[in-house]
Structure formats: structure tokens, C-alpha cells
Amino acid sequence: MVADDTADESELEQVLASIDPVQVRMANDLLQQGGIEGFIFDDESSRMLGSTAAVPARLMVHADRAAEAREILKQLGFED
């Protein structure tokens, strides 16, 4: 899911950032399968600028699920 007006960034926490938007989308899909809703921010900007570290794509989840999401991603080998 790509960020839209229904996702208030102030209620979300970043659980993964990467200059590789494919990695962020994959992590989001895995969290979604585990029942954790994710939102991807800056995906388009990251792709537009190529593989520079200027604007990484960010995976955000609701703050109350952030610790759980980080643990799942860590177990799956994703590092922030």
C-alpha cells in the first residue's frame, strides 16, 4: 500500500527505510501477511532519484504495532 491521505504520519512509526524500494515493498507485503497494516512513504521520490541515499523509501506502521513489526522484520533479516 502506498501512502495516501488516509494515513496520518503522526500516528505512524518508521520500521524500515531503504534506498531499495523493492525491499521496502517486500517487507510491507510480509507484514501485511502477518496482519500488520503498513504504509510506504517516499517510494516515488526514491525511485525517481535512483539508488542515491537522498530519499529512502520508508515503511511505516501504526505506532501500537511498531515493536512487533520491527521484531518480525528482524527475524526475517531486514535491517533498518
N, CA and C of each residue as an Amber inpcrd file, in Angstrom:
protein
   240
   0.8540000  -1.1690000   0.0000000   0.0000000   0.0000000   0.0000000
   0.8980000   1.2290000   0.0000000   0.5900000   2.1710000  -0.8280000
   1.3320000   3.4080000  -0.9030000   0.6170000   4.4360000  -0.0510000
   1.4000000   5.2920000   0.5890000   0.8160000   6.2890000   1.4780000
  -0.2030000   7.1400000   0.7420000  -1.2760000   7.4580000   1.4360000
  -2.2840000   8.3400000   0.8730000  -2.8010000   9.2450000   1.9700000
  -3.8360000   9.9970000   1.6920000  -4.3520000  10.9610000   2.6520000
  -4.9730000  10.3130000   3.8830000  -5.2700000   9.0070000   3.8410000
  -5.9130000   8.3620000   4.9760000  -4.9070000   7.9320000   6.0420000
  -3.6170000   7.9900000   5.7470000  -2.5920000   7.5910000   6.7070000
  -1.9570000   8.8370000   7.2970000  -2.2290000   9.1000000   8.5670000
  -1.6680000  10.2580000   9.2590000  -0.2820000   9.8810000   9.7730000
   0.7420000  10.4750000   9.1900000   2.1170000  10.1260000   9.5350000
   2.4190000  10.3310000  11.0210000   1.7170000  11.2290000  11.6960000
   1.9850000  11.4800000  13.1130000   1.5690000  10.3010000  13.9920000
   0.7190000   9.4070000  13.4880000   0.2760000   8.2450000  14.2510000
   1.0450000   6.9830000  13.8680000   2.0400000   7.1480000  12.9960000
   2.7980000   6.0150000  12.4820000   4.2460000   6.0820000  12.9370000
   4.9120000   4.9200000  12.9200000   6.3370000   4.8620000  13.2150000
   7.0440000   4.1540000  12.0790000   8.2230000   4.6430000  11.7710000
   9.0460000   4.0200000  10.7390000   9.6410000   2.7290000  11.2880000
   9.5090000   1.6500000  10.5230000  10.1050000   0.3760000  10.9300000
  11.1890000  -0.0790000   9.9620000  11.2600000   0.5550000   8.7900000
  12.2870000   0.2040000   7.8100000  12.4430000   1.3600000   6.8360000
  13.6850000   1.6640000   6.4840000  13.9780000   2.6470000   5.4390000
  15.0730000   2.0630000   4.5690000  14.9390000   2.2500000   3.2690000
  15.9290000   1.6920000   2.3550000  15.9230000   2.4830000   1.0500000
  17.0830000   2.5550000   0.4240000  17.1490000   3.1730000  -0.8980000
  16.6260000   2.2060000  -1.9620000  16.3470000   0.9720000  -1.5530000
  15.8010000  -0.0410000  -2.4600000  14.2990000  -0.1650000  -2.2050000
  13.4680000   0.4960000  -3.0180000  12.0220000   0.4490000  -2.7790000
  11.4340000  -0.9530000  -2.9140000  12.0880000  -1.8200000  -3.6760000
  11.6090000  -3.1990000  -3.8020000  11.7090000  -3.9030000  -2.4490000
  12.8030000  -3.6700000  -1.7280000  12.9740000  -4.2590000  -0.3990000
  11.8810000  -3.7710000   0.5510000  11.5630000  -2.5000000   0.4840000
  10.5320000  -1.9340000   1.3570000   9.1640000  -2.5260000   1.0160000
   8.8580000  -2.6520000  -0.2700000   7.5700000  -3.2470000  -0.6590000
   7.4880000  -4.7150000  -0.2260000   8.6020000  -5.4440000  -0.3330000
   8.6170000  -6.8400000   0.0940000   8.3750000  -6.9440000   1.6050000
   9.0370000  -6.1040000   2.3740000   8.8420000  -6.0990000   3.8230000
   7.3930000  -5.7600000   4.1590000   6.8160000  -4.7970000   3.4470000
   5.4240000  -4.4270000   3.6710000   4.4970000  -5.6090000   3.3920000
   4.7320000  -6.3030000   2.2870000   3.9040000  -7.4650000   1.9550000
   3.9820000  -8.5300000   3.0400000   5.1750000  -8.7710000   3.5700000
   5.3370000  -9.7810000   4.6220000   4.6160000  -9.3670000   5.9040000
   4.6950000  -8.0930000   6.2530000   3.9620000  -7.6230000   7.4370000
   2.4580000  -7.7350000   7.2210000   2.0000000  -7.3890000   6.0280000
   0.5690000  -7.4810000   5.7230000   0.0780000  -8.9180000   5.8940000
   0.8910000  -9.8800000   5.4530000   0.5260000 -11.2860000   5.6110000
   0.4200000 -11.6660000   7.0820000   1.1870000 -10.9860000   7.9260000
   1.1400000 -11.2310000   9.3640000   0.0870000 -10.4040000  10.0730000
  -0.7090000  -9.6490000   9.3200000  -1.8030000  -8.8860000   9.9160000
  -1.4310000  -7.4910000  10.3780000  -0.2640000  -6.9830000   9.9720000
   0.1480000  -5.6380000  10.3610000   0.0340000  -4.7240000   9.1440000
  -0.8110000  -3.7050000   9.2610000  -1.0190000  -2.7710000   8.1530000
   0.1840000  -1.8480000   8.0290000   0.7170000  -1.7570000   6.8320000
   1.8660000  -0.9000000   6.5820000   1.5670000   0.1510000   5.5360000
   2.3530000   1.2090000   5.5610000   2.2240000   2.3090000   4.6160000
   3.6170000   2.6520000   4.1220000   3.7590000   2.8330000   2.8310000
   5.0590000   3.1620000   2.2560000   5.0690000   4.6460000   1.9000000
   6.0600000   5.3520000   2.4220000   6.2370000   6.7750000   2.1610000
   7.4960000   6.9780000   1.3290000   7.4670000   7.9750000   0.4850000
   8.6240000   8.4010000  -0.3240000   9.0610000   7.3650000  -1.3460000
   8.1980000   6.4280000  -1.6840000   8.5280000   5.3960000  -2.6610000
   8.8040000   6.0130000  -4.0310000   7.9350000   6.8980000  -4.4630000
   8.0940000   7.5290000  -5.7760000   9.3420000   8.4040000  -5.8220000
   9.5920000   9.1630000  -4.7760000  10.7830000  10.0200000  -4.7360000
  12.0500000   9.1870000  -4.7730000  12.0460000   8.0910000  -4.0570000
  13.2100000   7.2110000  -4.0220000  13.4910000   6.6410000  -5.4020000
  12.4510000   6.1970000  -6.0900000  12.6240000   5.6390000  -7.4380000
  13.0690000   6.7010000  -8.4250000  12.5270000   7.8980000  -8.2970000
  12.8300000   8.9730000  -9.2210000  14.3150000   9.3630000  -9.1360000
  14.8720000   9.3130000  -7.9350000  16.2630000   9.7100000  -7.7470000
  17.2330000   8.5480000  -7.9110000  16.7380000   7.3700000  -8.2190000
  17.6230000   6.2270000  -8.4120000  18.1200000   5.6780000  -7.0900000
  19.3220000   5.1510000  -7.0900000  19.8340000   4.4710000  -5.8970000
  20.6750000   5.3850000  -5.0160000  20.3160000   6.6580000  -4.9410000
  21.0210000   7.5540000  -4.0260000  20.3830000   7.4390000  -2.6530000
  21.1330000   7.7850000  -1.6480000  20.6220000   7.7140000  -0.2830000
  19.8580000   8.9760000   0.1070000  19.6430000   9.8760000  -0.8420000
  18.9970000  11.1520000  -0.5450000  17.5880000  10.9890000   0.0020000
  16.8010000  10.1120000  -0.5990000  15.4110000   9.9350000  -0.1800000
  15.1010000   8.4430000  -0.1300000  15.3110000   7.8180000   1.0070000
  14.9670000   6.3960000   1.0910000  13.4520000   6.2050000   1.1700000
  12.9830000   5.0870000   0.6570000  11.5870000   4.7070000   0.8380000
  11.4450000   4.2710000   2.2970000  10.3180000   4.6270000   2.9210000
  10.1200000   4.3280000   4.3440000   8.8730000   3.4840000   4.5400000
   9.0030000   2.4400000   5.3390000   7.8660000   1.6020000   5.7090000
   7.4030000   2.0310000   7.0930000   6.1520000   2.4340000   7.1660000
   5.5650000   2.9270000   8.4060000   4.4250000   1.9990000   8.8230000
   4.2560000   1.8510000  10.1330000   3.1280000   1.0850000  10.6770000
   2.5140000   1.8900000  11.8090000   1.3250000   1.5100000  12.2250000
   0.6930000   2.1680000  13.3680000   1.5980000   2.0060000  14.5900000
   1.7120000   3.0750000  15.3720000   2.6490000   3.1170000  16.4950000
   2.4640000   1.9530000  17.4650000   1.2370000   1.5220000  17.6880000
   0.9970000   0.4440000  18.6450000   1.4330000  -0.9280000  18.1260000
   1.7940000  -1.0280000  16.8580000   2.2630000  -2.3000000  16.2910000
   3.7390000  -2.2330000  15.8750000   4.3940000  -1.1070000  16.1130000
   5.7650000  -0.8850000  15.6290000   6.7650000  -1.8790000  16.2150000
   6.7230000  -2.1160000  17.5130000   7.6780000  -3.0430000  18.1330000
   7.5120000  -4.4490000  17.5580000   6.2870000  -4.8690000  17.4000000
   6.0080000  -6.1860000  16.8260000   6.5030000  -6.2700000  15.3800000
   6.2560000  -5.2140000  14.6120000   6.6910000  -5.1820000  13.2150000
   8.2130000  -5.2280000  13.1130000   8.8940000  -4.4640000  13.9610000
  10.3670000  -4.4790000  13.9440000  10.9060000  -5.8660000  14.2600000
  10.2960000  -6.5290000  15.2220000  10.7460000  -7.8750000  15.6000000
  10.5490000  -8.8560000  14.4450000   9.4120000  -8.7870000  13.7990000
   9.1550000  -9.6630000  12.6490000  10.1700000  -9.4040000  11.5480000
  10.3950000  -8.1310000  11.2320000  11.3550000  -7.7970000  10.1800000
  12.7630000  -8.2440000  10.5420000  13.1170000  -8.0990000  11.8010000
  14.4500000  -8.5480000  12.2570000  14.5940000 -10.0540000  12.0710000
  13.5660000 -10.8050000  12.4440000  13.6050000 -12.2490000  12.2940000
  13.7030000 -12.6600000  10.8240000  13.1540000 -11.8360000   9.9340000
  13.1880000 -12.1230000   8.5110000  14.4550000 -11.5940000   7.8270000
  15.3200000 -10.9390000   8.5970000  16.5950000 -10.4690000   8.0510000
  16.6010000  -9.0590000   7.5240000  15.5420000  -8.3110000   7.7670000
  15.5060000  -6.9070000   7.3410000  16.1360000  -6.0560000   8.4350000
  16.9720000  -5.1310000   8.0350000  17.6230000  -4.2260000   8.9760000
  17.2700000  -2.8070000   8.6020000  16.9900000  -1.9590000   9.5990000
  16.7100000  -0.5520000   9.3280000  18.0020000   0.2270000   9.3870000
